[in-house]
Amino acid sequence: MTSYTPGNARIAFIGLGIMGAPMARNLVKAGYEVTAYNRDSARAEAFAKDGGDKASAAPSIAAAVQDADVVITMVPASPQVEEVILHDDGVLDHLKPGGLVIDMSSITPQTSIEVAEAAKAKGVKALDAPVSGGEAGAIEGVLSIMVGGDQEAFDAARPVFDALGKTVVLCGPHGAGQTVKAANQLIVAVNIEAVAEAVVFLEKSGVELSTALDVLNGGLAGSTVLTRKKDSILAGNFQPGFKIDLHHKDMGIVTDAARAVGSAVPAGALVAQLVAALREQGDGGLDHSALVRGVQRLSGGTPPTA
């Protein structure tokens, strides 16, 4: 396969949400011609306005895909991936043979396998390539990208990935990227919950919180989660970089996948319930660091109105 470099590849980007919009912009900055489609057309139009002569908006999936060499999808969950790629008038009905579909959503491994099989039947390559790093990582172009698929397609897509991320790894065959992403979401959720519990414990103990978190982050308890989320937690600012609603979906993926292979995830199962509870309490639209609000409630407090 030809390497998909800025000079010889046109990209269709579908899904301009919290993560997708900055990712699409980074592709334009890298020199790619990018045509974007989003269900809310105002987002695609804003992208085209900001992106200069290499960025454009399409009124439909068909219009976005028809001249593309690579199609990237970044949508919320498996049902949306199926709708956008597999259903009638979706990506596979319009992408030319020899093209490449890169799904960067966080979905079930099985859905990624189904997409790859359907793509192969159409003469199209596919990669599952979910990401980690949140909105900040997407904006900065330093995402961790976990890829599933074959080596040839991965090598061809490497310039595209390099425009979006810093750590890019082929994890195995189709679905492997999603399996690694599920493990990532398990680690992140448990880590955030541990930070949330520490924050409430420190607050109720009367310790100066900012100082305590600084020293904790300098030792073995330090983490990217603490580095990225400390300031917003201190400010009580839970504007979403990654929503509780989406982490709820991801915890369902990891607990189901772990059950399927006979792997115990007791801490993950507990945090999955805490994420679900927070969502039912009306905080689903907040950043996942809002798990601290759930711990505050369990500890007898009433979090401020978000």
Buried (B, 14 or more C-beta within 10 A) or exposed (E): EEEBBBEEBBBBBBBBBBBBBBBBBBBBEBEBBBBBBBBEBEBBBBBBEEBEEBBBBBEEBBBBBBEBBBBBBBBBBBEBBBBBBBEEEBBBBBBEEEBBBBBBBBBBBBBBBBBBEBBEEBEBBBBBBBBBBBBEBBBEBEBBBBBBBBEEBBEBBBBBBEBBBBBBBBBBBBBBBBBBBBBBBBBBBBBBBBBBBBBBEBBEEEEEBEEBBEEBBEEEEBBBBBEBBBEBBEEEEBEBBBBBBBBBBBBBBBBEBBEEEEEEBEBBBEBBEBBBBBBEBEBBBBBBBBBBBBBBBEEEEEBEEB
